[in-house]
Amino acid sequence: MYKIRACVMFFLLVQLTGCVDWVDDKSDLKTFVADAQAAPQGTIPPLPEFKPYRSFIYEGASMREPFVALLPLVAEVDLDEEPNEEATNGIKPDETREKDYLETFALDKLTMVGTITEKIDNQLWALIRDQNSEIHRVTIGDHMGLDFGVIKSLDERKIELVEIVTNGRGGWMKRPRNLALDEQE
């Protein structure tokens, strides 16, 4: 028991010696602290100066609309006067013919989506999708579009047709149009 008591006393004595101020020369510690406090301090850069937000005010709303004509476009047409031969060119649509179903759609609402060929007579048909997503087949001589368009030729990539439109002088003229295969499919 004496040995245990001696060991505990020795252990406590060692622990207590750490609390004793036994270092007499503290000059090096004081010089280090003085040098650290005397050293130039780092400077923090100032915050950047923010410019105040200026909102944009659109002032063109009170100006005239650029897509509206300044004066209404009215053509003076004498309804009693027959169009002259130069204005008609002898071209006019056949309005007595019964219209095909695809003539009820504007040409830009119709999309060519493919072609098929009949094995019997090797006739090429183009497949047309209307705006109702219905597929129709057409071939040379069929009519489509609102402007009396008739198909003149077709191949795997496009349909060439001729439309009969007004020429603005009381007559009609032929206008070629193409309908290309929709490549997005």
trRosetta pair geometry for C-beta under 8 A, 3 or more apart (Angstrom, degrees):
i j d omega theta_ij theta_ji phi_ij phi_ji
1 4 5.7 -51 -153 33 39 111
1 5 6.4 37 151 -17 68 105
2 5 5.8 -57 -149 38 32 110
2 6 6.3 33 154 -20 66 108
3 6 5.7 -54 -146 36 31 112
3 7 6.4 32 154 -20 64 104
4 7 5.7 -53 -150 34 32 111
4 8 6.5 29 153 -17 65 105
5 8 5.9 -54 -147 36 32 109
5 9 6.3 31 155 -18 65 108
6 9 5.8 -55 -146 38 30 111
6 10 6.3 32 154 -20 63 107
7 10 5.8 -55 -147 37 30 111
7 11 6.3 31 154 -20 64 107
8 11 5.6 -54 -148 36 31 113
8 12 6.4 29 154 -16 65 106
9 12 5.9 -54 -146 38 31 109
9 13 6.3 34 154 -22 64 108
10 13 5.6 -55 -148 35 30 115
10 14 6.5 32 154 -19 64 104
11 14 5.9 -53 -151 33 30 110
11 15 6.6 29 151 -18 63 107
12 15 5.5 -55 -148 37 34 113
12 16 6.2 30 156 -17 67 108
13 16 5.9 -56 -143 38 29 108
13 17 6.6 37 155 -29 62 102
14 17 5.9 -50 -152 23 31 114
14 18 7.8 37 150 -23 57 95
15 18 6.3 -51 -171 19 38 111
15 19 7.9 26 143 -11 63 103
16 19 5.7 -54 -161 32 50 110
16 20 7.0 57 145 -32 71 99
17 20 5.5 -43 -153 18 44 118
17 22 7.3 7 -177 -26 82 142
23 26 6.3 96 120 -71 109 82
25 28 7.2 49 136 2 97 93
26 29 4.9 -49 -173 41 77 117
26 30 5.9 80 129 -25 86 101
27 30 5.6 -56 -146 39 34 111
27 31 6.3 33 157 -19 68 105
28 31 5.8 -52 -144 36 32 110
28 32 6.5 36 154 -21 63 104
29 32 5.8 -53 -150 33 32 112
29 33 6.5 27 154 -15 65 106
30 33 5.9 -54 -147 38 32 108
30 34 6.2 32 154 -19 65 109
31 34 5.6 -55 -143 40 32 112
31 35 6.2 34 157 -20 66 106
32 35 5.8 -55 -147 37 28 110
32 36 6.3 28 155 -19 64 107
33 36 5.7 -54 -146 36 31 111
33 37 6.4 24 156 -14 65 108
34 37 6.0 -59 -147 41 29 106
34 38 6.0 21 157 -14 66 114
35 38 5.8 -62 -139 44 28 106
35 39 6.4 47 156 -43 64 96
36 39 5.9 -36 -151 6 30 117
58 61 6.1 85 116 -30 102 98
59 62 7.1 -37 176 24 64 101
60 63 4.9 -46 -162 21 66 122
64 68 7.3 -122 171 62 91 105
64 70 7.7 17 177 -98 155 82
65 68 4.3 52 86 10 116 113
69 72 6.6 121 88 -101 122 28
69 73 5.9 21 91 -30 177 95
75 168 7.9 -163 -95 -172 164 84
77 170 7.0 147 -142 -74 119 106
78 81 4.0 58 94 2 113 115
83 87 4.5 -109 180 83 106 131
83 88 5.3 118 111 -51 122 99
83 169 7.1 115 -146 129 113 75
83 170 3.5 -172 -99 124 121 124
83 171 5.4 164 161 -62 148 81
84 87 5.1 95 59 7 74 102
84 88 7.3 -159 94 -2 38 90
84 170 7.9 90 21 75 61 130
85 88 6.1 -65 -145 42 33 102
85 89 8.0 106 164 -64 58 27
85 90 7.9 16 -162 -47 81 78
86 89 7.4 18 -176 -62 30 68
87 167 6.8 -174 -168 74 72 127
87 169 4.1 -132 -133 117 110 109
87 170 4.9 30 147 67 146 92
87 171 3.8 172 144 -23 73 121
88 91 6.9 -180 165 42 63 60
88 92 6.9 -20 -164 -54 101 104
88 170 7.4 -50 -66 111 77 84
88 171 3.9 -155 -91 -121 38 114
88 172 6.8 24 -151 25 60 76
89 167 7.9 88 4 -25 122 154
89 171 6.0 106 12 164 84 142
89 172 7.2 -118 53 72 103 65
89 173 6.7 61 36 -96 148 72
91 164 6.3 -161 160 -137 107 111
91 171 7.1 80 61 166 87 100
91 172 4.6 -127 107 92 93 101
91 173 6.2 91 77 -104 148 28
91 174 6.2 -119 -150 -37 153 86
92 164 7.2 101 -168 173 19 142
92 171 7.8 -97 -78 -163 86 68
92 172 5.0 141 -99 16 51 144
93 148 4.0 -113 -119 -103 131 163
93 164 4.6 168 -69 86 92 141
93 172 6.7 -170 -20 -132 77 158
94 97 4.4 56 117 -12 113 115
94 148 7.7 140 36 -147 64 125
97 143 8.0 125 121 -26 136 160
99 103 4.3 -119 -173 73 105 140
99 104 7.1 108 134 -52 132 78
99 143 7.1 -108 -152 99 61 138
100 103 5.0 107 60 -10 73 104
100 142 6.3 82 -94 -172 170 86
100 143 4.6 157 14 67 124 94
100 144 6.7 -58 85 -75 130 57
101 104 6.3 -47 -177 12 46 112
101 136 6.9 -164 82 -110 121 152
102 105 6.0 -54 -164 34 56 108
102 110 6.6 56 -161 -101 108 143
102 128 6.5 34 -116 102 141 151
102 130 6.8 -145 -117 -83 79 116
102 136 6.0 -159 -64 85 116 160
102 138 6.9 -36 5 -73 161 133
102 142 7.5 50 43 151 133 113
102 143 7.1 171 73 104 97 60
102 144 3.9 -29 121 -119 124 90
102 145 7.3 3 138 -21 91 42
103 143 5.3 4 -65 126 117 108
103 144 6.2 -135 -70 -128 60 27
103 145 6.5 -16 -123 62 58 32
103 146 6.8 117 -177 -96 64 34
103 148 7.7 32 -138 -96 121 37
103 149 7.8 -178 -109 42 84 81
104 146 7.8 35 -158 -88 15 79
105 109 4.8 -122 -179 81 105 119
105 110 5.5 115 112 -54 132 98
105 130 5.3 -149 -61 -143 162 104
105 131 6.2 171 -135 1 124 102
105 144 7.5 -20 63 -171 97 85
105 145 7.2 -60 88 -103 68 35
105 146 7.3 -123 99 -47 26 85
106 109 4.8 87 63 3 82 106
106 110 7.7 -159 95 -8 46 87
106 145 6.7 25 -164 -145 32 71
106 146 5.3 -21 -99 -9 59 120
107 110 5.8 -59 -154 32 41 110
107 144 7.0 101 -104 127 82 92
107 145 3.8 4 -65 -110 96 115
107 146 7.2 -113 -22 16 77 76
107 147 7.3 -45 -23 24 119 102
107 149 6.4 79 -81 -20 124 158
107 163 7.7 -84 -44 -72 146 138
107 177 6.3 -12 175 154 165 156
107 179 6.8 -125 -175 -81 101 114
109 130 6.7 28 130 -165 96 65
109 131 4.3 -35 180 -50 113 116
110 128 5.3 -8 -173 -173 108 114
110 129 7.2 153 -160 76 56 47
110 130 5.9 -26 -105 -106 77 58
110 131 7.8 -74 -70 -35 48 75
110 144 6.3 37 -62 169 177 126
110 145 7.2 -100 11 -74 138 74
110 179 6.6 -28 102 -138 106 143
111 128 6.9 143 72 -159 40 62
111 129 4.7 -19 64 58 97 98
111 179 7.9 -176 -138 -176 25 108
111 182 4.9 20 -179 -45 112 134
112 126 5.7 -46 -136 -180 107 117
112 127 7.0 106 -162 75 60 58
112 128 6.0 -38 -98 -100 55 68
112 129 8.0 176 -92 16 7 78
112 158 7.1 151 46 -126 168 39
112 159 5.9 174 -82 -6 139 110
112 179 5.1 127 -30 135 116 100
112 180 6.5 -146 44 113 128 22
112 181 5.0 -82 106 -99 113 47
112 182 6.2 168 73 -12 60 80
113 127 5.1 -66 66 105 87 106
113 128 7.1 142 11 -119 87 17
113 129 5.0 60 -27 -20 129 111
113 135 6.8 -78 49 -119 138 106
113 181 7.4 100 -127 -152 11 74
113 182 5.7 -19 -98 37 59 115
113 185 6.1 102 -152 -65 86 151
114 126 7.7 162 95 -160 37 55
114 127 4.5 6 65 41 79 126
114 181 7.1 70 -83 -138 34 109
114 185 7.7 -77 -52 67 99 167
115 124 5.9 -7 -176 -171 123 95
115 125 6.5 154 -160 82 69 49
115 126 5.4 -38 -101 -105 82 53
115 127 6.5 -154 -82 2 26 86
115 154 7.4 163 -110 147 124 115
115 155 7.7 -61 -70 149 163 32
115 156 5.1 -116 24 -121 144 59
116 124 7.8 157 84 -154 37 52
116 125 5.1 -15 63 62 84 102
116 127 6.6 70 -9 -46 97 108
116 137 6.9 -50 40 -122 115 128
117 122 6.2 -8 -179 -153 111 50
117 123 6.9 164 -154 78 63 36
117 124 5.3 -27 -100 -98 83 62
117 125 7.3 176 -87 18 31 76
118 121 5.7 15 96 47 121 74
118 122 6.8 -100 75 -44 73 8
118 123 4.8 13 32 48 115 87
118 125 7.1 71 -30 -15 91 111
119 122 7.5 15 -150 -71 22 54
123 139 6.3 -3 166 -128 111 149
124 139 6.9 140 89 -126 57 96
124 154 6.2 -160 112 94 118 104
124 155 7.3 -6 150 -122 162 36
124 156 7.9 -97 -154 -65 133 64
125 137 4.3 11 168 -175 129 114
125 138 6.8 140 -163 63 78 28
125 139 5.2 -59 -107 -69 68 96
126 137 6.9 151 74 -154 41 60
126 138 5.3 -27 62 64 94 85
126 139 7.1 157 13 -85 78 44
126 151 7.8 -166 24 -135 132 150
126 154 5.0 -107 -42 -169 123 150
126 159 5.3 -15 -68 -73 175 119
127 135 5.5 -8 -173 -169 102 108
127 136 7.4 149 -156 74 53 37
127 137 5.8 -31 -97 -96 61 72
128 135 7.1 144 74 -156 41 55
128 136 4.9 -27 64 64 96 89
128 137 7.4 160 16 -97 82 20
128 138 5.7 24 -9 1 126 117
128 144 7.0 -120 -139 -127 173 156
128 179 7.8 10 -112 140 107 151
129 133 6.2 -10 -170 -139 108 41
129 134 7.0 154 -149 74 60 33
129 135 5.5 -30 -91 -94 72 67
129 136 7.9 161 -88 17 24 74
129 182 7.9 -39 30 5 122 146
130 133 7.4 -75 72 -7 63 14
130 134 5.3 -4 39 55 105 87
130 136 6.7 46 -28 -3 104 116
138 142 4.2 -136 -156 73 95 153
138 144 6.3 -31 -109 -42 162 132
138 151 6.0 143 148 -33 117 155
138 154 7.8 143 103 -56 91 160
138 159 7.4 34 90 -123 123 148
139 142 5.8 101 53 -13 50 115
139 151 6.9 177 124 90 26 147
139 154 7.1 -125 -145 31 46 139
140 151 5.3 -132 -122 112 38 103
140 152 6.8 8 -142 172 93 15
140 153 6.4 10 -103 -101 113 33
140 154 6.4 -147 -63 9 79 98
141 150 6.8 -17 -149 -174 30 101
141 151 6.4 -38 19 65 23 90
142 150 7.4 166 88 -149 29 62
142 151 5.2 19 55 15 75 123
143 148 7.0 -48 -151 -161 119 45
143 149 6.3 134 -160 81 66 58
143 150 5.4 -35 -97 -95 73 67
143 151 7.6 -140 -80 -6 25 80
144 149 5.4 -45 73 83 59 115
144 151 7.0 43 15 -47 107 98
144 161 6.9 -99 55 -104 96 169
145 148 7.6 -52 90 35 93 18
145 149 3.8 45 45 11 125 131
145 161 7.3 155 6 107 135 150
145 163 6.2 -68 101 -100 143 118
145 177 7.4 78 -66 69 169 158
147 163 4.0 38 107 -171 114 125
147 164 6.6 -174 158 61 81 46
147 165 5.0 -11 -162 -79 129 89
147 175 7.4 -20 135 52 143 120
148 163 6.1 116 71 -159 66 66
148 164 4.3 -33 83 44 129 99
148 165 7.9 -172 41 -61 100 50
149 161 4.5 52 179 142 105 134
149 162 6.8 163 -145 81 65 31
149 163 4.3 -32 -85 -88 82 83
149 164 8.0 -167 -73 9 39 64
149 177 6.4 -51 -123 44 129 131
150 161 6.0 171 81 -159 31 95
150 162 5.9 -18 56 58 83 82
151 154 6.2 -8 -178 -42 122 111
151 159 5.8 -56 -131 -173 107 110
151 160 7.4 103 -159 78 64 48
151 161 4.8 -53 -98 -94 46 99
152 160 5.3 -57 64 106 99 94
152 161 5.9 153 3 -117 82 36
152 162 5.6 59 -37 -11 125 100
153 159 7.7 172 93 -157 48 48
153 160 4.7 11 57 49 87 113
154 158 7.2 -145 -142 105 62 45
154 159 4.6 -11 -107 -112 100 72
154 160 7.0 -161 -75 22 50 68
155 158 6.4 19 52 49 86 65
156 181 7.3 -7 143 -53 58 146
157 180 6.5 -17 157 -151 78 79
157 181 5.0 -94 -152 1 47 121
158 178 5.3 -9 -177 -170 127 105
158 179 6.5 153 -161 78 72 46
158 180 4.7 -31 -102 -106 98 60
158 181 6.5 -100 -68 -16 53 77
159 178 6.9 149 76 -159 53 54
159 179 4.4 -6 54 56 105 100
160 176 6.8 -15 -170 -165 94 103
160 177 7.7 156 -156 83 49 45
160 178 5.6 -23 -101 -102 64 77
161 176 7.5 153 87 -154 39 56
161 177 5.4 -21 69 65 86 91
161 178 7.7 158 23 -92 70 29
161 179 7.0 21 6 -4 113 105
162 174 5.1 -7 -179 -169 114 108
162 175 7.0 145 -162 70 62 37
162 176 5.6 -36 -102 -97 73 59
162 177 7.4 155 -102 19 22 77
163 174 7.2 144 75 -158 41 55
163 175 4.8 -26 65 64 94 94
163 176 7.9 166 18 -97 75 10
163 177 5.6 38 -12 -7 112 123
164 172 5.2 15 178 178 98 125
164 173 7.4 167 -151 81 59 26
164 174 6.0 -33 -96 -98 66 61
164 175 7.6 162 -93 17 17 81
165 172 6.9 153 82 -153 25 75
165 173 6.3 -29 67 63 74 76
165 175 5.2 2 14 1 119 130
166 170 8.0 -17 -160 -113 104 7
166 171 7.3 136 -154 86 64 35
166 172 6.1 -60 -104 -102 42 59
166 173 7.7 43 156 18 14 81
167 170 7.9 -35 63 49 90 35
167 171 4.9 -9 34 77 120 85
167 172 6.3 148 -16 -147 94 7
167 173 4.3 87 -76 -16 107 113
182 185 5.7 87 103 -26 98 100
